[in-house]
Amino acid sequence: LATGGLEFSWLSREVKVVPHQILQWESVDGLPNRGAIRFYDRGEEGSIVKMSVAYSVPGFLFQLMDNLFIGRVVESTLYADLERFRAYAIKAKSASGSS
C-alpha cells in the first residue's frame, strides 16, 4: 500500500483455507489488517468473489491525511489487486483448458 511517498507493507498468515471457497488471513507484522476472500461457484455463470478487509491506520497518518482520503487509497489498491487476480484466474483457466 503506497500513497503520497509513504509505503506500508505487512506479513500475513493464513487463518483459514477451504480450497475453492475461502482464504482468510491476518497480519503478523507491519500494517495491522485482516480479511477474507470468498468464492461462490455459480456453475456455467462463473463465480462470485467477495472480499472483506479490516485495517488499522497508524495514528500519525491521520494527522497528515483525512480518513476519507485514506479509505479511497485503500479501496483503489484493493480494486487493482482484485483486477490483477481476475486476469490471473482467467489466464490460468484458459491454460488448463477449462471451459
Secondary structure, DSSP 8 states (H G I E B T S, - for coil): -EETTEE--EEEEEEEEETTTEEEEEEEEES-EEEEEEEEE-GGG-EEEEEEEEE---HHHHHHS-HHHHHHHHHHHHHHHHHHHHHHHHHHHHHHT--
